[in-house]
Amino acid sequence: MDVLNKLRNTVSNTITNTVQNTAYGLSQLSSVLPGNPVTREFEATAHVASAGPGLLWKIYSGYKKSTKQEAAIFVFEKRLLERWSSRADRELVLETLKRGVMQLTKLRHPQILIVQHPLEESRDSLAFATEPVFASLANVLGNYENIPQPTPANLKGYKLLDIEIRYGLLQLGEGLAFLHGDVKLLHRNLCPESIVINVHGAWKIFGFDFCALNQNSDGKQSSWSYLEYDSTLPAVVQPQLNYQAPECILASSNGPSSDIFALGILIYTIHSSEHQPLQEFHNDFGKCRCFLENFKGCNVSAKLLPIPDSLRDTVKLMLSHNPELRLDAHQFIKIEYFTDISVKTLNYLDKLFQWDNLQKSQFYKGLPQLLKQLPHRVVLHRVLPALYKELVNPPMIPFVLPNILQVMEVSEIEEFREHILPNLKPVLALEDPPQISLVLMQQVNLLLKLCPTDVIKTDIVPMLLRALESEWEQLQELCLSALPNIVTMIEGPVIKNAILPRMKKICLSPGKKSTSLGVRVNCLLCLAKMLPSFDRWLIFDQILPFLQEVPHSGEPAILMAIIGIYRMLLTHSKLGMGKEILATKVLPFLLPLCIEQNLSMSQYETLSTLVVDMINRVTSEHREALRQLNAMRRETQQFDQALSQVTSPFMQNNSLSDINLTHQMLSPNANSNSKTVNIENGLTIEDKFRLIRQQETHQRMQSQPMLTPKAVPQSLKSQPKDLTATLLKNNLDELNLSMSRSIMSQSTAKNIAHKYNDISLTQSQFLTSPTLNSQSMLNRSMNWNSNGMSTPMNWNSPQSLVWNSIAPQNNVNFATQPEIKPNLNFPGTLQPLTSPINTQTNVNKSNSSTQDIMDLLS
């Protein structure tokens, strides 16, 4: 656990220090550069390296503000001049640095560092801008002077690969050949501090602070001046002694061979274990002179063992004490060491701009095999930048893309998104020539794997849509195979409005070529793979109608693809179709296919099994639905019965009270001693509303027109009815209807019955009737209970209803009964609804009473 904590603290401190140092470097830069004109056009982002004499130049990564083009900004801070106490020395250092940059700006060659903005001076600094730079060779070999601490991660532990060294030395040789042969210029300080590696891994010559120009400009033999080494001057204003040729120190002369000697020492420094030159003099001129006087070839051979065998003899020749025996730059770049196939590949890439399209196409066709022999870092930073230059030439893009895609296969996602994707995005939008889309579609799965989601939506999906509309069936099939992999990344409106219409067009418009059938089948298979990602509404609204529109002409391949989709829709847990869809839309389409003759037996079995499964699904679901519906009906009936049993006691008491009131209204008013009903005293609002409804019922009965007497049917004559009982029955039905809407409590019903107890007909009133025998009437008097059963009437109970139910007797003649007319007088109290029975009534009025009975029964 302690080890893990220490490791965590170490990593945390390293990251913190890196951020702090970067911020510190930028803060220093911001305090130095504001007055420098370079800042008007360039923006610095990070301190990455150092270079030049004494590594005095700080190198910052940055970009040009107007074009966002990457660049490197070299800065010399004048506060570093404080190292030298003499003003003359400070001015000499400043002049030396200026001279080197001014000479660099005049030179243009692929192996010379390219200047983008000339030197600018301010009160605090010198600055100029160049092509993007990774680091100086001195930084790569472990000299981290004047760079941020801790060392940047890209430099710490950096190790040069063999192919990088080979091709780097070749580039240096080509640069020297250009300087010596074309410009007639000596570098005189070729050392790790004077060599810069750009971001693409190319080695560039830098540091022309001590260069020597040709003195003879008239075409005669070249000659160069030489400045003697002065030990009293600062070391940074003189060439490094560690890389000086014997003739420079011993004979005070120099020439092109002097730079070749320095290149030999540089080769040894690169390959040595400590990356140190043959002899470290520490700016001691005397020590250097003594070493070079004793410098012989035999003494050198033993020290050259770290150098590869294929290069060792060449380096021994380059370090010859006699300048005449050394190779020149042109001979150096032609040695066998540089005939390696990897070196040639990189060299060809650098010179492609000189070739025509035919030569380029031949080279690009064989490049994939060569890329397998190159290290990934070299391919990523050295090969691909050369290929990117061809992306502006559309005819060559189909030849370049396979190489880029091959590198993508072995690249990490971070590498792809940083180094490849920015250059590849413009190609994704190209339509012409169509071979570009074909090459990209062949590796579309790789693109989907490496590209972020936003790039897939903005660049890959449009490319797929163009492929669906293409006339090339190969493009369409490649697109159909890729769509299911990204359907979850595509927005719903794009699927509905862009992808599905194009797929429908492919399926509904069969082509004339024989391969069009395969495209249509693949389109249906692609649709089946995408179904689980679709919404149900999209499937039912778009997919199902579309499947029934696909022209199949009995083609088994298309039919089986459609059947497969239906099978998926039937069995998928999310997409399962209900009985309504199956019965009304799917089965009517599939049933006619059951007599299709082009199907094989296995295909027909698949179809028939699907149809049977669908029918079983419909029947089972509908049977279950009916079972549930019947159960709900039974539960509803049981609930209604239970509710009626709970409310029956309340309905009984309420009905008895209402019947009691109605009977009082219908009783004769001949007896002057009968009591009137006062509804103003002790009645609730519900009682008053009920009585008003009864009065309205009576008024409706009274308002009916009187009909002329007609012959009474024989059935009615044979079964005469009591008029009073009929009226009571009608009023009882009306009361029950009203009471069902507002059920009164049992106590309320009892109070109402008690209040109107005194208006009930007494036993003596019925006994005094002249037409009816009292004893017969008592025997036939009945009381209705809540269950609808008739029981003997209790005349003494005040809560009971005194009911006059007279059965037809032989001694009673209904035809002789007087006509009952309602009383139209409605004072403040209720009046009886019928007139007292008069035994001496004219028999002629029987027809009128019979007509009333008929009207009530109708």
Secondary structure in CASP SS format (residue, H / E / C, confidence):
PFRMAT SS
TARGET T0000
AUTHOR 0000-0000-0000
METHOD secondary structure of the structure
MODEL  1
M C 1.00
D H 1.00
V H 1.00
L H 1.00
N H 1.00
K H 1.00
L H 1.00
R H 1.00
N H 1.00
T H 1.00
V H 1.00
S H 1.00
N H 1.00
T H 1.00
I H 1.00
T H 1.00
N H 1.00
T H 1.00
V H 1.00
Q H 1.00
N H 1.00
T H 1.00
A H 1.00
Y H 1.00
G H 1.00
L H 1.00
S H 1.00
Q H 1.00
L H 1.00
S H 1.00
S H 1.00
V H 1.00
L H 1.00
P H 1.00
G H 1.00
N C 1.00
P C 1.00
V H 1.00
T H 1.00
R H 1.00
E H 1.00
F E 1.00
E E 1.00
A E 1.00
T E 1.00
A E 1.00
H E 1.00
V E 1.00
A E 1.00
S E 1.00
A E 1.00
G C 1.00
P H 1.00
G H 1.00
L H 1.00
L C 1.00
W E 1.00
K E 1.00
I E 1.00
Y E 1.00
S E 1.00
G E 1.00
Y E 1.00
K E 1.00
K C 1.00
S C 1.00
T C 1.00
K C 1.00
Q C 1.00
E E 1.00
A E 1.00
A E 1.00
I E 1.00
F E 1.00
V E 1.00
F E 1.00
E E 1.00
K H 1.00
R H 1.00
L H 1.00
L H 1.00
E H 1.00
R H 1.00
W C 1.00
S C 1.00
S C 1.00
R H 1.00
A H 1.00
D H 1.00
R H 1.00
E H 1.00
L H 1.00
V H 1.00
L H 1.00
E H 1.00
T H 1.00
L H 1.00
K H 1.00
R H 1.00
G H 1.00
V H 1.00
M H 1.00
Q H 1.00
L H 1.00
T H 1.00
K H 1.00
L C 1.00
R C 1.00
H C 1.00
P C 1.00
Q C 1.00
I E 1.00
L C 1.00
I C 1.00
V E 1.00
Q E 1.00
H E 1.00
P E 1.00
L E 1.00
E E 1.00
E E 1.00
S C 1.00
R C 1.00
D C 1.00
S E 1.00
L E 1.00
A E 1.00
F E 1.00
A E 1.00
T E 1.00
E C 1.00
P C 1.00
V E 1.00
F E 1.00
A E 1.00
S E 1.00
L H 1.00
A H 1.00
N H 1.00
V H 1.00
L C 1.00
G C 1.00
N C 1.00
Y C 1.00
E C 1.00
N C 1.00
I C 1.00
P C 1.00
Q C 1.00
P C 1.00
T C 1.00
P C 1.00
A C 1.00
N C 1.00
L C 1.00
K C 1.00
G C 1.00
Y C 1.00
K C 1.00
L C 1.00
L C 1.00
D H 1.00
I H 1.00
E H 1.00
I H 1.00
R H 1.00
Y H 1.00
G H 1.00
L H 1.00
L H 1.00
Q H 1.00
L H 1.00
G H 1.00
E H 1.00
G H 1.00
L H 1.00
A H 1.00
F H 1.00
L H 1.00
H H 1.00
G H 1.00
D H 1.00
V H 1.00
K C 1.00
L E 1.00
L E 1.00
H C 1.00
R C 1.00
N C 1.00
L C 1.00
C C 1.00
P H 1.00
E H 1.00
S H 1.00
I E 1.00
V E 1.00
I E 1.00
N E 1.00
V C 1.00
H C 1.00
G C 1.00
A C 1.00
W E 1.00
K E 1.00
I E 1.00
F C 1.00
G C 1.00
F C 1.00
D C 1.00
F C 1.00
C C 1.00
A E 1.00
L E 1.00
N E 1.00
Q C 1.00
N C 1.00
S C 1.00
D C 1.00
G C 1.00
K C 1.00
Q C 1.00
S C 1.00
S C 1.00
W E 1.00
S C 1.00
Y C 1.00
L C 1.00
E C 1.00
Y C 1.00
D C 1.00
S C 1.00
T C 1.00
L C 1.00
P C 1.00
A H 1.00
V H 1.00
V H 1.00
Q C 1.00
P C 1.00
Q C 1.00
L H 1.00
N H 1.00
Y H 1.00
Q C 1.00
A C 1.00
P H 1.00
E H 1.00
C H 1.00
I H 1.00
L H 1.00
A C 1.00
S C 1.00
S C 1.00
N C 1.00
G C 1.00
P H 1.00
S H 1.00
S H 1.00
D H 1.00
I H 1.00
F H 1.00
A H 1.00
L H 1.00
G H 1.00
I H 1.00
L H 1.00
I H 1.00
Y H 1.00
T H 1.00
I H 1.00
H H 1.00
S C 1.00
S C 1.00
E C 1.00
H C 1.00
Q C 1.00
P C 1.00
L C 1.00
Q C 1.00
E C 1.00
F C 1.00
H C 1.00
N C 1.00
D C 1.00
F H 1.00
G H 1.00
K H 1.00
C H 1.00
R H 1.00
C H 1.00
F H 1.00
L H 1.00
E H 1.00
N C 1.00
F C 1.00
K C 1.00
G H 1.00
C H 1.00
N H 1.00
V H 1.00
S H 1.00
A H 1.00
K H 1.00
L H 1.00
L C 1.00
P C 1.00
I C 1.00
P C 1.00
D H 1.00
S H 1.00
L H 1.00
R H 1.00
D H 1.00
T H 1.00
V H 1.00
K H 1.00
L H 1.00
M H 1.00
L C 1.00
S C 1.00
H C 1.00
N C 1.00
P H 1.00
E H 1.00
L H 1.00
R C 1.00
L C 1.00
D C 1.00
A H 1.00
H H 1.00
Q H 1.00
F H 1.00
I C 1.00
K C 1.00
I C 1.00
E H 1.00
Y H 1.00
F H 1.00
T C 1.00
D C 1.00
I H 1.00
S H 1.00
V H 1.00
K H 1.00
T H 1.00
L H 1.00
N H 1.00
Y H 1.00
L H 1.00
D H 1.00
K C 1.00
L H 1.00
F H 1.00
Q H 1.00
W C 1.00
D C 1.00
N H 1.00
L H 1.00
Q H 1.00
K H 1.00
S H 1.00
Q H 1.00
F H 1.00
Y H 1.00
K H 1.00
G H 1.00
L H 1.00
P H 1.00
Q H 1.00
L H 1.00
L H 1.00
K C 1.00
Q C 1.00
L C 1.00
P C 1.00
H H 1.00
R H 1.00
V H 1.00
V H 1.00
L H 1.00
H H 1.00
R H 1.00
V H 1.00
L H 1.00
P H 1.00
A H 1.00
L H 1.00
Y H 1.00
K H 1.00
E H 1.00
L H 1.00
V H 1.00
N C 1.00
P H 1.00
P H 1.00
M H 1.00
I H 1.00
P H 1.00
F H 1.00
V H 1.00
L H 1.00
P H 1.00
N H 1.00
I H 1.00
L H 1.00
Q H 1.00
V H 1.00
M H 1.00
E H 1.00
V C 1.00
S C 1.00
E C 1.00
I H 1.00
E H 1.00
E H 1.00
F H 1.00
R H 1.00
E H 1.00
H H 1.00
I H 1.00
L H 1.00
P H 1.00
N H 1.00
L H 1.00
K H 1.00
P H 1.00
V H 1.00
L H 1.00
A C 1.00
L C 1.00
E C 1.00
D C 1.00
P C 1.00
P H 1.00
Q H 1.00
I H 1.00
S H 1.00
L H 1.00
V H 1.00
L H 1.00
M H 1.00
Q H 1.00
Q C 1.00
V H 1.00
N H 1.00
L H 1.00
L H 1.00
L H 1.00
K H 1.00
L H 1.00
C C 1.00
P C 1.00
T H 1.00
D H 1.00
V H 1.00
I H 1.00
K H 1.00
T H 1.00
D H 1.00
I H 1.00
V H 1.00
P H 1.00
M H 1.00
L H 1.00
L H 1.00
R H 1.00
A H 1.00
L H 1.00
E C 1.00
S C 1.00
E C 1.00
W C 1.00
E H 1.00
Q H 1.00
L H 1.00
Q H 1.00
E H 1.00
L H 1.00
C H 1.00
L H 1.00
S H 1.00
A H 1.00
L H 1.00
P H 1.00
N H 1.00
I H 1.00
V H 1.00
T H 1.00
M H 1.00
I C 1.00
E C 1.00
G H 1.00
P H 1.00
V H 1.00
I H 1.00
K H 1.00
N H 1.00
A H 1.00
I H 1.00
L H 1.00
P H 1.00
R H 1.00
M H 1.00
K H 1.00
K H 1.00
I H 1.00
C H 1.00
L H 1.00
S C 1.00
P C 1.00
G C 1.00
K C 1.00
K C 1.00
S C 1.00
T C 1.00
S H 1.00
L H 1.00
G H 1.00
V H 1.00
R H 1.00
V H 1.00
N H 1.00
C H 1.00
L H 1.00
L H 1.00
C H 1.00
L H 1.00
A H 1.00
K H 1.00
M H 1.00
L H 1.00
P H 1.00
S H 1.00
F C 1.00
D C 1.00
R H 1.00
W H 1.00
L H 1.00
I H 1.00
F H 1.00
D H 1.00
Q H 1.00
I H 1.00
L H 1.00
P H 1.00
F H 1.00
L H 1.00
Q H 1.00
E H 1.00
V C 1.00
P C 1.00
H C 1.00
S C 1.00
G C 1.00
E C 1.00
P H 1.00
A H 1.00
I H 1.00
L H 1.00
M H 1.00
A H 1.00
I H 1.00
I H 1.00
G H 1.00
I H 1.00
Y H 1.00
R H 1.00
M H 1.00
L H 1.00
L H 1.00
T H 1.00
H C 1.00
S C 1.00
K C 1.00
L C 1.00
G C 1.00
M C 1.00
G C 1.00
K H 1.00
E H 1.00
I H 1.00
L H 1.00
A H 1.00
T H 1.00
K H 1.00
V H 1.00
L H 1.00
P H 1.00
F H 1.00
L H 1.00
L H 1.00
P H 1.00
L H 1.00
C H 1.00
I H 1.00
E C 1.00
Q C 1.00
N C 1.00
L C 1.00
S C 1.00
M H 1.00
S H 1.00
Q H 1.00
Y H 1.00
E H 1.00
T H 1.00
L H 1.00
S H 1.00
T H 1.00
L H 1.00
V H 1.00
V H 1.00
D H 1.00
M H 1.00
I H 1.00
N H 1.00
R H 1.00
V H 1.00
T H 1.00
S H 1.00
E H 1.00
H H 1.00
R H 1.00
E H 1.00
A H 1.00
L H 1.00
R H 1.00
Q H 1.00
L H 1.00
N H 1.00
A H 1.00
M H 1.00
R H 1.00
R H 1.00
E H 1.00
T H 1.00
Q H 1.00
Q H 1.00
F H 1.00
D H 1.00
Q H 1.00
A H 1.00
L H 1.00
S H 1.00
Q H 1.00
V H 1.00
T H 1.00
S H 1.00
P H 1.00
F H 1.00
M H 1.00
Q H 1.00
N H 1.00
N H 1.00
S H 1.00
L H 1.00
S H 1.00
D H 1.00
I H 1.00
N H 1.00
L H 1.00
T H 1.00
H H 1.00
Q H 1.00
M H 1.00
L H 1.00
S C 1.00
P C 1.00
N C 1.00
A C 1.00
N C 1.00
S C 1.00
N C 1.00
S C 1.00
K C 1.00
T C 1.00
V E 1.00
N C 1.00
I C 1.00
E C 1.00
N C 1.00
G C 1.00
L C 1.00
T C 1.00
I H 1.00
E H 1.00
D H 1.00
K H 1.00
F H 1.00
R H 1.00
L H 1.00
I H 1.00
R H 1.00
Q H 1.00
Q H 1.00
E H 1.00
T H 1.00
H H 1.00
Q H 1.00
R H 1.00
M H 1.00
Q H 1.00
S C 1.00
Q C 1.00
P C 1.00
M C 1.00
L C 1.00
T C 1.00
P C 1.00
K C 1.00
A C 1.00
V C 1.00
P C 1.00
Q H 1.00
S H 1.00
L H 1.00
K H 1.00
S H 1.00
Q C 1.00
P C 1.00
K C 1.00
D C 1.00
L H 1.00
T H 1.00
A H 1.00
T H 1.00
L H 1.00
L H 1.00
K H 1.00
N H 1.00
N H 1.00
L H 1.00
D H 1.00
E H 1.00
L H 1.00
N H 1.00
L H 1.00
S H 1.00
M H 1.00
S C 1.00
R C 1.00
S C 1.00
I C 1.00
M C 1.00
S C 1.00
Q H 1.00
S H 1.00
T H 1.00
A H 1.00
K H 1.00
N H 1.00
I H 1.00
A H 1.00
H H 1.00
K H 1.00
Y C 1.00
N H 1.00
D H 1.00
I H 1.00
S C 1.00
L C 1.00
T C 1.00
Q H 1.00
S H 1.00
Q H 1.00
F H 1.00
L H 1.00
T C 1.00
S C 1.00
P C 1.00
T C 1.00
L C 1.00
N C 1.00
S H 1.00
Q H 1.00
S H 1.00
M H 1.00
L H 1.00
N H 1.00
R H 1.00
S C 1.00
M E 1.00
N E 1.00
W E 1.00
N C 1.00
S C 1.00
N C 1.00
G C 1.00
M C 1.00
S E 1.00
T E 1.00
P E 1.00
M C 1.00
N C 1.00
W C 1.00
N C 1.00
S C 1.00
P C 1.00
Q C 1.00
S C 1.00
L C 1.00
V C 1.00
W C 1.00
N C 1.00
S C 1.00
I C 1.00
A C 1.00
P C 1.00
Q C 1.00
N C 1.00
N C 1.00
V C 1.00
N C 1.00
F H 1.00
A H 1.00
T H 1.00
Q C 1.00
P C 1.00
E C 1.00
I C 1.00
K C 1.00
P C 1.00
N C 1.00
L C 1.00
N C 1.00
F C 1.00
P C 1.00
G C 1.00
T C 1.00
L E 1.00
Q C 1.00
P C 1.00
L C 1.00
T C 1.00
S C 1.00
P C 1.00
I C 1.00
N C 1.00
T C 1.00
Q C 1.00
T C 1.00
N C 1.00
V H 1.00
N H 1.00
K H 1.00
S H 1.00
N H 1.00
S H 1.00
S H 1.00
T H 1.00
Q H 1.00
D H 1.00
I H 1.00
M H 1.00
D H 1.00
L H 1.00
L H 1.00
S C 1.00
END
